[in-house]
């Protein structure tokens, strides 16, 4: 996948090996990846996925959710 491509919710969840319910829970907590709307569908870019990974790594390093330290 190139930086200009984007994932559907199902594609993203499969790539990350997480459930849809976990992804929606993360968004509700303000901890999910950025997304944009394509019509009524959420899409997640590869760049947003990489940024989200860095955010999770930073949380793991501090032991606290980012923004709550």
mmJSON file of the N, C-alpha and C atoms, coordinates in Angstrom:
{"data_MODEL":{"atom_site":{
"group_PDB":["ATOM","ATOM","ATOM","ATOM","ATOM","ATOM","ATOM","ATOM","ATOM","ATOM","ATOM","ATOM","ATOM","ATOM","ATOM","ATOM","ATOM","ATOM","ATOM","ATOM","ATOM","ATOM","ATOM","ATOM","ATOM","ATOM","ATOM","ATOM","ATOM","ATOM","ATOM","ATOM","ATOM","ATOM","ATOM","ATOM","ATOM","ATOM","ATOM","ATOM","ATOM","ATOM","ATOM","ATOM","ATOM","ATOM","ATOM","ATOM","ATOM","ATOM","ATOM","ATOM","ATOM","ATOM","ATOM","ATOM","ATOM","ATOM","ATOM","ATOM","ATOM","ATOM","ATOM","ATOM","ATOM","ATOM","ATOM","ATOM","ATOM","ATOM","ATOM","ATOM","ATOM","ATOM","ATOM","ATOM","ATOM","ATOM","ATOM","ATOM","ATOM","ATOM","ATOM","ATOM","ATOM","ATOM","ATOM","ATOM","ATOM","ATOM","ATOM","ATOM","ATOM","ATOM","ATOM","ATOM","ATOM","ATOM","ATOM","ATOM","ATOM","ATOM","ATOM","ATOM","ATOM","ATOM","ATOM","ATOM","ATOM","ATOM","ATOM","ATOM","ATOM","ATOM","ATOM","ATOM","ATOM","ATOM","ATOM","ATOM","ATOM","ATOM","ATOM","ATOM","ATOM","ATOM","ATOM","ATOM","ATOM","ATOM","ATOM","ATOM","ATOM","ATOM","ATOM","ATOM","ATOM","ATOM","ATOM","ATOM","ATOM","ATOM","ATOM","ATOM","ATOM","ATOM","ATOM","ATOM","ATOM","ATOM","ATOM","ATOM","ATOM","ATOM","ATOM","ATOM","ATOM","ATOM","ATOM","ATOM","ATOM","ATOM","ATOM","ATOM","ATOM","ATOM","ATOM","ATOM","ATOM","ATOM","ATOM","ATOM","ATOM","ATOM","ATOM","ATOM","ATOM","ATOM","ATOM","ATOM","ATOM","ATOM","ATOM","ATOM","ATOM","ATOM","ATOM","ATOM","ATOM","ATOM","ATOM","ATOM","ATOM","ATOM","ATOM","ATOM","ATOM","ATOM","ATOM","ATOM","ATOM","ATOM","ATOM","ATOM","ATOM","ATOM","ATOM"],
"id":[1,2,3,4,5,6,7,8,9,10,11,12,13,14,15,16,17,18,19,20,21,22,23,24,25,26,27,28,29,30,31,32,33,34,35,36,37,38,39,40,41,42,43,44,45,46,47,48,49,50,51,52,53,54,55,56,57,58,59,60,61,62,63,64,65,66,67,68,69,70,71,72,73,74,75,76,77,78,79,80,81,82,83,84,85,86,87,88,89,90,91,92,93,94,95,96,97,98,99,100,101,102,103,104,105,106,107,108,109,110,111,112,113,114,115,116,117,118,119,120,121,122,123,124,125,126,127,128,129,130,131,132,133,134,135,136,137,138,139,140,141,142,143,144,145,146,147,148,149,150,151,152,153,154,155,156,157,158,159,160,161,162,163,164,165,166,167,168,169,170,171,172,173,174,175,176,177,178,179,180,181,182,183,184,185,186,187,188,189,190,191,192,193,194,195,196,197,198,199,200,201,202,203,204,205,206,207],
"type_symbol":["N","C","C","N","C","C","N","C","C","N","C","C","N","C","C","N","C","C","N","C","C","N","C","C","N","C","C","N","C","C","N","C","C","N","C","C","N","C","C","N","C","C","N","C","C","N","C","C","N","C","C","N","C","C","N","C","C","N","C","C","N","C","C","N","C","C","N","C","C","N","C","C","N","C","C","N","C","C","N","C","C","N","C","C","N","C","C","N","C","C","N","C","C","N","C","C","N","C","C","N","C","C","N","C","C","N","C","C","N","C","C","N","C","C","N","C","C","N","C","C","N","C","C","N","C","C","N","C","C","N","C","C","N","C","C","N","C","C","N","C","C","N","C","C","N","C","C","N","C","C","N","C","C","N","C","C","N","C","C","N","C","C","N","C","C","N","C","C","N","C","C","N","C","C","N","C","C","N","C","C","N","C","C","N","C","C","N","C","C","N","C","C","N","C","C","N","C","C","N","C","C","N","C","C","N","C","C"],
"label_atom_id":["N","CA","C","N","CA","C","N","CA","C","N","CA","C","N","CA","C","N","CA","C","N","CA","C","N","CA","C","N","CA","C","N","CA","C","N","CA","C","N","CA","C","N","CA","C","N","CA","C","N","CA","C","N","CA","C","N","CA","C","N","CA","C","N","CA","C","N","CA","C","N","CA","C","N","CA","C","N","CA","C","N","CA","C","N","CA","C","N","CA","C","N","CA","C","N","CA","C","N","CA","C","N","CA","C","N","CA","C","N","CA","C","N","CA","C","N","CA","C","N","CA","C","N","CA","C","N","CA","C","N","CA","C","N","CA","C","N","CA","C","N","CA","C","N","CA","C","N","CA","C","N","CA","C","N","CA","C","N","CA","C","N","CA","C","N","CA","C","N","CA","C","N","CA","C","N","CA","C","N","CA","C","N","CA","C","N","CA","C","N","CA","C","N","CA","C","N","CA","C","N","CA","C","N","CA","C","N","CA","C","N","CA","C","N","CA","C","N","CA","C","N","CA","C","N","CA","C","N","CA","C","N","CA","C","N","CA","C","N","CA","C"],
"label_alt_id":[null,null,null,null,null,null,null,null,null,null,null,null,null,null,null,null,null,null,null,null,null,null,null,null,null,null,null,null,null,null,null,null,null,null,null,null,null,null,null,null,null,null,null,null,null,null,null,null,null,null,null,null,null,null,null,null,null,null,null,null,null,null,null,null,null,null,null,null,null,null,null,null,null,null,null,null,null,null,null,null,null,null,null,null,null,null,null,null,null,null,null,null,null,null,null,null,null,null,null,null,null,null,null,null,null,null,null,null,null,null,null,null,null,null,null,null,null,null,null,null,null,null,null,null,null,null,null,null,null,null,null,null,null,null,null,null,null,null,null,null,null,null,null,null,null,null,null,null,null,null,null,null,null,null,null,null,null,null,null,null,null,null,null,null,null,null,null,null,null,null,null,null,null,null,null,null,null,null,null,null,null,null,null,null,null,null,null,null,null,null,null,null,null,null,null,null,null,null,null,null,null,null,null,null,null,null,null],
"label_comp_id":["UNK","UNK","UNK","UNK","UNK","UNK","UNK","UNK","UNK","UNK","UNK","UNK","UNK","UNK","UNK","UNK","UNK","UNK","UNK","UNK","UNK","UNK","UNK","UNK","UNK","UNK","UNK","UNK","UNK","UNK","UNK","UNK","UNK","UNK","UNK","UNK","UNK","UNK","UNK","UNK","UNK","UNK","UNK","UNK","UNK","UNK","UNK","UNK","UNK","UNK","UNK","UNK","UNK","UNK","UNK","UNK","UNK","UNK","UNK","UNK","UNK","UNK","UNK","UNK","UNK","UNK","UNK","UNK","UNK","UNK","UNK","UNK","UNK","UNK","UNK","UNK","UNK","UNK","UNK","UNK","UNK","UNK","UNK","UNK","UNK","UNK","UNK","UNK","UNK","UNK","UNK","UNK","UNK","UNK","UNK","UNK","UNK","UNK","UNK","UNK","UNK","UNK","UNK","UNK","UNK","UNK","UNK","UNK","UNK","UNK","UNK","UNK","UNK","UNK","UNK","UNK","UNK","UNK","UNK","UNK","UNK","UNK","UNK","UNK","UNK","UNK","UNK","UNK","UNK","UNK","UNK","UNK","UNK","UNK","UNK","UNK","UNK","UNK","UNK","UNK","UNK","UNK","UNK","UNK","UNK","UNK","UNK","UNK","UNK","UNK","UNK","UNK","UNK","UNK","UNK","UNK","UNK","UNK","UNK","UNK","UNK","UNK","UNK","UNK","UNK","UNK","UNK","UNK","UNK","UNK","UNK","UNK","UNK","UNK","UNK","UNK","UNK","UNK","UNK","UNK","UNK","UNK","UNK","UNK","UNK","UNK","UNK","UNK","UNK","UNK","UNK","UNK","UNK","UNK","UNK","UNK","UNK","UNK","UNK","UNK","UNK","UNK","UNK","UNK","UNK","UNK","UNK"],
"label_asym_id":["A","A","A","A","A","A","A","A","A","A","A","A","A","A","A","A","A","A","A","A","A","A","A","A","A","A","A","A","A","A","A","A","A","A","A","A","A","A","A","A","A","A","A","A","A","A","A","A","A","A","A","A","A","A","A","A","A","A","A","A","A","A","A","A","A","A","A","A","A","A","A","A","A","A","A","A","A","A","A","A","A","A","A","A","A","A","A","A","A","A","A","A","A","A","A","A","A","A","A","A","A","A","A","A","A","A","A","A","A","A","A","A","A","A","A","A","A","A","A","A","A","A","A","A","A","A","A","A","A","A","A","A","A","A","A","A","A","A","A","A","A","A","A","A","A","A","A","A","A","A","A","A","A","A","A","A","A","A","A","A","A","A","A","A","A","A","A","A","A","A","A","A","A","A","A","A","A","A","A","A","A","A","A","A","A","A","A","A","A","A","A","A","A","A","A","A","A","A","A","A","A","A","A","A","A","A","A"],
"label_entity_id":["1","1","1","1","1","1","1","1","1","1","1","1","1","1","1","1","1","1","1","1","1","1","1","1","1","1","1","1","1","1","1","1","1","1","1","1","1","1","1","1","1","1","1","1","1","1","1","1","1","1","1","1","1","1","1","1","1","1","1","1","1","1","1","1","1","1","1","1","1","1","1","1","1","1","1","1","1","1","1","1","1","1","1","1","1","1","1","1","1","1","1","1","1","1","1","1","1","1","1","1","1","1","1","1","1","1","1","1","1","1","1","1","1","1","1","1","1","1","1","1","1","1","1","1","1","1","1","1","1","1","1","1","1","1","1","1","1","1","1","1","1","1","1","1","1","1","1","1","1","1","1","1","1","1","1","1","1","1","1","1","1","1","1","1","1","1","1","1","1","1","1","1","1","1","1","1","1","1","1","1","1","1","1","1","1","1","1","1","1","1","1","1","1","1","1","1","1","1","1","1","1","1","1","1","1","1","1"],
"label_seq_id":[1,1,1,2,2,2,3,3,3,4,4,4,5,5,5,6,6,6,7,7,7,8,8,8,9,9,9,10,10,10,11,11,11,12,12,12,13,13,13,14,14,14,15,15,15,16,16,16,17,17,17,18,18,18,19,19,19,20,20,20,21,21,21,22,22,22,23,23,23,24,24,24,25,25,25,26,26,26,27,27,27,28,28,28,29,29,29,30,30,30,31,31,31,32,32,32,33,33,33,34,34,34,35,35,35,36,36,36,37,37,37,38,38,38,39,39,39,40,40,40,41,41,41,42,42,42,43,43,43,44,44,44,45,45,45,46,46,46,47,47,47,48,48,48,49,49,49,50,50,50,51,51,51,52,52,52,53,53,53,54,54,54,55,55,55,56,56,56,57,57,57,58,58,58,59,59,59,60,60,60,61,61,61,62,62,62,63,63,63,64,64,64,65,65,65,66,66,66,67,67,67,68,68,68,69,69,69],
"pdbx_PDB_ins_code":[null,null,null,null,null,null,null,null,null,null,null,null,null,null,null,null,null,null,null,null,null,null,null,null,null,null,null,null,null,null,null,null,null,null,null,null,null,null,null,null,null,null,null,null,null,null,null,null,null,null,null,null,null,null,null,null,null,null,null,null,null,null,null,null,null,null,null,null,null,null,null,null,null,null,null,null,null,null,null,null,null,null,null,null,null,null,null,null,null,null,null,null,null,null,null,null,null,null,null,null,null,null,null,null,null,null,null,null,null,null,null,null,null,null,null,null,null,null,null,null,null,null,null,null,null,null,null,null,null,null,null,null,null,null,null,null,null,null,null,null,null,null,null,null,null,null,null,null,null,null,null,null,null,null,null,null,null,null,null,null,null,null,null,null,null,null,null,null,null,null,null,null,null,null,null,null,null,null,null,null,null,null,null,null,null,null,null,null,null,null,null,null,null,null,null,null,null,null,null,null,null,null,null,null,null,null,null],
"Cartn_x":[0.857,0.0,0.899,0.58,1.363,0.768,1.511,1.05,-0.233,-0.567,-1.761,-2.993,-2.811,-3.938,-4.583,-5.762,-6.433,-7.132,-7.402,-8.052,-9.524,-10.343,-11.698,-11.582,-12.647,-12.625,-12.259,-12.889,-12.597,-11.152,-10.622,-9.23,-8.274,-8.549,-7.697,-7.704,-8.88,-8.983,-8.251,-8.372,-7.66,-6.15,-5.686,-4.253,-3.698,-4.481,-4.049,-4.392,-5.179,-5.632,-6.398,-7.314,-8.184,-9.634,-10.548,-11.965,-12.488,-13.59,-14.25,-14.683,-15.188,-15.666,-14.52,-13.327,-12.185,-11.818,-11.814,-11.484,-12.47,-13.757,-14.75,-14.6,-14.255,-14.024,-12.82,-11.765,-10.59,-10.962,-11.756,-12.2,-13.014,-13.874,-14.711,-13.852,-12.733,-11.801,-10.856,-10.919,-10.005,-8.624,-8.509,-7.217,-7.067,-8.038,-7.976,-7.225,-6.979,-6.276,-7.161,-6.519,-7.275,-7.986,-9.081,-9.803,-10.429,-10.869,-11.636,-12.869,-13.845,-15.081,-15.047,-15.371,-15.563,-17.059,-17.803,-19.262,-19.637,-20.216,-20.573,-19.633,-18.582,-17.666,-16.372,-15.929,-14.648,-13.517,-12.456,-11.251,-10.057,-9.058,-7.856,-6.663,-5.878,-4.724,-3.57,-2.63,-1.434,-0.652,-0.6,0.098,-0.563,-1.888,-2.603,-2.312,-2.202,-1.878,-0.483,0.484,1.847,1.906,1.208,1.165,0.547,-0.503,-1.186,-0.237,0.556,1.538,2.544,3.035,3.983,3.34,2.083,1.34,1.23,0.905,0.798,2.145,3.211,4.551,4.908,4.537,4.798,4.017,2.778,1.976,2.636,3.121,3.751,5.018,5.743,6.991,6.732,5.628,5.312,4.424,3.745,2.826,1.465,1.265,0.001,-0.492,-1.802,-2.318,-1.788,-1.371,-0.806,-1.797,-1.31,-2.172,-2.686,-2.388,-2.867,-1.715,-0.492,0.645,0.792],
"Cartn_y":[-1.175,0.0,1.233,2.19,3.429,4.44,5.54,6.582,7.261,7.15,7.816,6.92,5.647,4.729,4.85,4.286,4.3,2.973,2.701,1.467,1.714,0.731,0.708,0.266,0.361,-0.099,-1.576,-2.39,-3.827,-4.117,-3.415,-3.614,-3.225,-2.093,-1.627,-2.626,-3.073,-4.028,-5.33,-5.792,-7.005,-6.784,-5.65,-5.346,-5.242,-4.685,-4.491,-5.677,-6.598,-7.771,-7.359,-6.402,-5.965,-6.061,-6.067,-6.127,-4.725,-4.689,-3.407,-2.754,-3.559,-2.987,-2.35,-2.939,-2.324,-1.005,-0.978,0.255,1.369,1.055,2.075,2.508,1.583,1.939,2.875,2.608,3.486,4.881,4.965,6.283,6.992,6.255,6.859,7.395,6.747,7.175,8.273,8.588,9.567,9.009,7.685,7.024,6.286,6.396,5.699,6.502,5.892,6.594,7.668,8.677,9.686,8.994,9.582,9.071,10.249,9.992,10.987,10.295,11.094,10.537,10.583,9.467,9.371,9.092,10.153,10.014,9.782,8.629,8.282,7.228,6.881,5.82,6.4,5.838,6.249,5.547,6.301,5.763,6.186,5.315,5.573,5.479,6.552,6.542,5.758,5.365,4.693,5.622,6.904,7.863,7.938,7.941,7.968,6.698,5.571,4.307,4.376,4.886,4.997,5.971,7.094,8.066,7.449,6.666,6.001,5.024,4.296,3.374,4.132,5.267,6.068,6.554,6.938,7.394,6.258,5.055,3.909,3.576,3.681,3.423,4.445,5.696,6.733,6.451,6.001,5.636,4.498,3.505,2.347,2.749,3.698,4.147,4.859,5.598,6.333,5.539,4.544,3.775,4.431,5.585,6.306,6.676,6.738,7.242,8.639,8.872,10.176,11.28,12.361,13.472,13.363,12.24,12.049,11.913,12.152,12.017,13.222],
"Cartn_z":[0.0,0.0,0.0,-0.847,-0.889,0.082,0.304,1.229,0.768,-0.526,-1.032,-0.972,-0.696,-0.591,0.783,0.888,2.18,2.413,3.679,4.107,4.392,4.079,4.613,6.073,6.814,8.206,8.267,7.429,7.442,7.06,6.067,5.653,6.774,7.415,8.501,9.653,10.033,11.134,10.812,9.576,9.17,9.223,8.731,8.721,10.137,11.046,12.43,13.327,12.789,13.547,14.807,14.612,15.699,15.222,16.161,15.8,15.489,14.753,14.479,15.783,16.711,17.979,18.754,18.709,19.379,18.707,17.386,16.667,17.026,17.03,17.382,18.843,19.722,21.122,21.244,20.476,20.49,20.004,18.952,18.472,19.546,20.219,21.26,22.408,22.679,23.724,23.239,21.951,21.382,21.116,20.988,20.836,19.512,18.632,17.35,16.302,15.157,14.076,13.447,12.835,12.082,10.921,10.523,9.357,8.631,7.416,6.67,6.129,5.77,5.226,3.706,3.101,1.652,1.494,1.33,1.385,2.834,3.108,4.486,5.068,4.327,4.757,5.313,6.428,7.001,6.251,5.975,5.339,6.177,6.251,7.036,6.097,6.014,5.123,5.755,4.913,5.409,6.334,6.004,6.868,8.238,8.279,9.56,10.355,9.665,10.334,10.951,10.212,10.724,11.907,11.789,12.889,14.136,13.954,15.064,15.753,14.962,15.538,16.403,15.899,16.68,17.985,17.899,19.079,20.108,19.648,20.554,21.178,20.382,20.911,21.994,21.791,22.793,24.067,23.926,25.099,25.855,25.119,25.749,26.5,25.953,26.586,27.907,28.003,29.23,30.175,29.642,30.456,30.62,29.977,30.085,28.696,28.501,27.22,26.947,25.724,25.33,25.654,26.226,26.604,28.03,28.694,30.072,31.055,30.598,31.509,32.397],
"occupancy":[1.0,1.0,1.0,1.0,1.0,1.0,1.0,1.0,1.0,1.0,1.0,1.0,1.0,1.0,1.0,1.0,1.0,1.0,1.0,1.0,1.0,1.0,1.0,1.0,1.0,1.0,1.0,1.0,1.0,1.0,1.0,1.0,1.0,1.0,1.0,1.0,1.0,1.0,1.0,1.0,1.0,1.0,1.0,1.0,1.0,1.0,1.0,1.0,1.0,1.0,1.0,1.0,1.0,1.0,1.0,1.0,1.0,1.0,1.0,1.0,1.0,1.0,1.0,1.0,1.0,1.0,1.0,1.0,1.0,1.0,1.0,1.0,1.0,1.0,1.0,1.0,1.0,1.0,1.0,1.0,1.0,1.0,1.0,1.0,1.0,1.0,1.0,1.0,1.0,1.0,1.0,1.0,1.0,1.0,1.0,1.0,1.0,1.0,1.0,1.0,1.0,1.0,1.0,1.0,1.0,1.0,1.0,1.0,1.0,1.0,1.0,1.0,1.0,1.0,1.0,1.0,1.0,1.0,1.0,1.0,1.0,1.0,1.0,1.0,1.0,1.0,1.0,1.0,1.0,1.0,1.0,1.0,1.0,1.0,1.0,1.0,1.0,1.0,1.0,1.0,1.0,1.0,1.0,1.0,1.0,1.0,1.0,1.0,1.0,1.0,1.0,1.0,1.0,1.0,1.0,1.0,1.0,1.0,1.0,1.0,1.0,1.0,1.0,1.0,1.0,1.0,1.0,1.0,1.0,1.0,1.0,1.0,1.0,1.0,1.0,1.0,1.0,1.0,1.0,1.0,1.0,1.0,1.0,1.0,1.0,1.0,1.0,1.0,1.0,1.0,1.0,1.0,1.0,1.0,1.0,1.0,1.0,1.0,1.0,1.0,1.0,1.0,1.0,1.0,1.0,1.0,1.0],
"B_iso_or_equiv":[0.0,0.0,0.0,0.0,0.0,0.0,0.0,0.0,0.0,0.0,0.0,0.0,0.0,0.0,0.0,0.0,0.0,0.0,0.0,0.0,0.0,0.0,0.0,0.0,0.0,0.0,0.0,0.0,0.0,0.0,0.0,0.0,0.0,0.0,0.0,0.0,0.0,0.0,0.0,0.0,0.0,0.0,0.0,0.0,0.0,0.0,0.0,0.0,0.0,0.0,0.0,0.0,0.0,0.0,0.0,0.0,0.0,0.0,0.0,0.0,0.0,0.0,0.0,0.0,0.0,0.0,0.0,0.0,0.0,0.0,0.0,0.0,0.0,0.0,0.0,0.0,0.0,0.0,0.0,0.0,0.0,0.0,0.0,0.0,0.0,0.0,0.0,0.0,0.0,0.0,0.0,0.0,0.0,0.0,0.0,0.0,0.0,0.0,0.0,0.0,0.0,0.0,0.0,0.0,0.0,0.0,0.0,0.0,0.0,0.0,0.0,0.0,0.0,0.0,0.0,0.0,0.0,0.0,0.0,0.0,0.0,0.0,0.0,0.0,0.0,0.0,0.0,0.0,0.0,0.0,0.0,0.0,0.0,0.0,0.0,0.0,0.0,0.0,0.0,0.0,0.0,0.0,0.0,0.0,0.0,0.0,0.0,0.0,0.0,0.0,0.0,0.0,0.0,0.0,0.0,0.0,0.0,0.0,0.0,0.0,0.0,0.0,0.0,0.0,0.0,0.0,0.0,0.0,0.0,0.0,0.0,0.0,0.0,0.0,0.0,0.0,0.0,0.0,0.0,0.0,0.0,0.0,0.0,0.0,0.0,0.0,0.0,0.0,0.0,0.0,0.0,0.0,0.0,0.0,0.0,0.0,0.0,0.0,0.0,0.0,0.0,0.0,0.0,0.0,0.0,0.0,0.0],
"pdbx_formal_charge":[null,null,null,null,null,null,null,null,null,null,null,null,null,null,null,null,null,null,null,null,null,null,null,null,null,null,null,null,null,null,null,null,null,null,null,null,null,null,null,null,null,null,null,null,null,null,null,null,null,null,null,null,null,null,null,null,null,null,null,null,null,null,null,null,null,null,null,null,null,null,null,null,null,null,null,null,null,null,null,null,null,null,null,null,null,null,null,null,null,null,null,null,null,null,null,null,null,null,null,null,null,null,null,null,null,null,null,null,null,null,null,null,null,null,null,null,null,null,null,null,null,null,null,null,null,null,null,null,null,null,null,null,null,null,null,null,null,null,null,null,null,null,null,null,null,null,null,null,null,null,null,null,null,null,null,null,null,null,null,null,null,null,null,null,null,null,null,null,null,null,null,null,null,null,null,null,null,null,null,null,null,null,null,null,null,null,null,null,null,null,null,null,null,null,null,null,null,null,null,null,null,null,null,null,null,null,null],
"auth_seq_id":[1,1,1,2,2,2,3,3,3,4,4,4,5,5,5,6,6,6,7,7,7,8,8,8,9,9,9,10,10,10,11,11,11,12,12,12,13,13,13,14,14,14,15,15,15,16,16,16,17,17,17,18,18,18,19,19,19,20,20,20,21,21,21,22,22,22,23,23,23,24,24,24,25,25,25,26,26,26,27,27,27,28,28,28,29,29,29,30,30,30,31,31,31,32,32,32,33,33,33,34,34,34,35,35,35,36,36,36,37,37,37,38,38,38,39,39,39,40,40,40,41,41,41,42,42,42,43,43,43,44,44,44,45,45,45,46,46,46,47,47,47,48,48,48,49,49,49,50,50,50,51,51,51,52,52,52,53,53,53,54,54,54,55,55,55,56,56,56,57,57,57,58,58,58,59,59,59,60,60,60,61,61,61,62,62,62,63,63,63,64,64,64,65,65,65,66,66,66,67,67,67,68,68,68,69,69,69],
"auth_comp_id":["UNK","UNK","UNK","UNK","UNK","UNK","UNK","UNK","UNK","UNK","UNK","UNK","UNK","UNK","UNK","UNK","UNK","UNK","UNK","UNK","UNK","UNK","UNK","UNK","UNK","UNK","UNK","UNK","UNK","UNK","UNK","UNK","UNK","UNK","UNK","UNK","UNK","UNK","UNK","UNK","UNK","UNK","UNK","UNK","UNK","UNK","UNK","UNK","UNK","UNK","UNK","UNK","UNK","UNK","UNK","UNK","UNK","UNK","UNK","UNK","UNK","UNK","UNK","UNK","UNK","UNK","UNK","UNK","UNK","UNK","UNK","UNK","UNK","UNK","UNK","UNK","UNK","UNK","UNK","UNK","UNK","UNK","UNK","UNK","UNK","UNK","UNK","UNK","UNK","UNK","UNK","UNK","UNK","UNK","UNK","UNK","UNK","UNK","UNK","UNK","UNK","UNK","UNK","UNK","UNK","UNK","UNK","UNK","UNK","UNK","UNK","UNK","UNK","UNK","UNK","UNK","UNK","UNK","UNK","UNK","UNK","UNK","UNK","UNK","UNK","UNK","UNK","UNK","UNK","UNK","UNK","UNK","UNK","UNK","UNK","UNK","UNK","UNK","UNK","UNK","UNK","UNK","UNK","UNK","UNK","UNK","UNK","UNK","UNK","UNK","UNK","UNK","UNK","UNK","UNK","UNK","UNK","UNK","UNK","UNK","UNK","UNK","UNK","UNK","UNK","UNK","UNK","UNK","UNK","UNK","UNK","UNK","UNK","UNK","UNK","UNK","UNK","UNK","UNK","UNK","UNK","UNK","UNK","UNK","UNK","UNK","UNK","UNK","UNK","UNK","UNK","UNK","UNK","UNK","UNK","UNK","UNK","UNK","UNK","UNK","UNK","UNK","UNK","UNK","UNK","UNK","UNK"],
"auth_asym_id":["A","A","A","A","A","A","A","A","A","A","A","A","A","A","A","A","A","A","A","A","A","A","A","A","A","A","A","A","A","A","A","A","A","A","A","A","A","A","A","A","A","A","A","A","A","A","A","A","A","A","A","A","A","A","A","A","A","A","A","A","A","A","A","A","A","A","A","A","A","A","A","A","A","A","A","A","A","A","A","A","A","A","A","A","A","A","A","A","A","A","A","A","A","A","A","A","A","A","A","A","A","A","A","A","A","A","A","A","A","A","A","A","A","A","A","A","A","A","A","A","A","A","A","A","A","A","A","A","A","A","A","A","A","A","A","A","A","A","A","A","A","A","A","A","A","A","A","A","A","A","A","A","A","A","A","A","A","A","A","A","A","A","A","A","A","A","A","A","A","A","A","A","A","A","A","A","A","A","A","A","A","A","A","A","A","A","A","A","A","A","A","A","A","A","A","A","A","A","A","A","A","A","A","A","A","A","A"],
"auth_atom_id":["N","CA","C","N","CA","C","N","CA","C","N","CA","C","N","CA","C","N","CA","C","N","CA","C","N","CA","C","N","CA","C","N","CA","C","N","CA","C","N","CA","C","N","CA","C","N","CA","C","N","CA","C","N","CA","C","N","CA","C","N","CA","C","N","CA","C","N","CA","C","N","CA","C","N","CA","C","N","CA","C","N","CA","C","N","CA","C","N","CA","C","N","CA","C","N","CA","C","N","CA","C","N","CA","C","N","CA","C","N","CA","C","N","CA","C","N","CA","C","N","CA","C","N","CA","C","N","CA","C","N","CA","C","N","CA","C","N","CA","C","N","CA","C","N","CA","C","N","CA","C","N","CA","C","N","CA","C","N","CA","C","N","CA","C","N","CA","C","N","CA","C","N","CA","C","N","CA","C","N","CA","C","N","CA","C","N","CA","C","N","CA","C","N","CA","C","N","CA","C","N","CA","C","N","CA","C","N","CA","C","N","CA","C","N","CA","C","N","CA","C","N","CA","C","N","CA","C","N","CA","C","N","CA","C","N","CA","C","N","CA","C"],
"pdbx_PDB_model_num":[1,1,1,1,1,1,1,1,1,1,1,1,1,1,1,1,1,1,1,1,1,1,1,1,1,1,1,1,1,1,1,1,1,1,1,1,1,1,1,1,1,1,1,1,1,1,1,1,1,1,1,1,1,1,1,1,1,1,1,1,1,1,1,1,1,1,1,1,1,1,1,1,1,1,1,1,1,1,1,1,1,1,1,1,1,1,1,1,1,1,1,1,1,1,1,1,1,1,1,1,1,1,1,1,1,1,1,1,1,1,1,1,1,1,1,1,1,1,1,1,1,1,1,1,1,1,1,1,1,1,1,1,1,1,1,1,1,1,1,1,1,1,1,1,1,1,1,1,1,1,1,1,1,1,1,1,1,1,1,1,1,1,1,1,1,1,1,1,1,1,1,1,1,1,1,1,1,1,1,1,1,1,1,1,1,1,1,1,1,1,1,1,1,1,1,1,1,1,1,1,1,1,1,1,1,1,1]
}}}
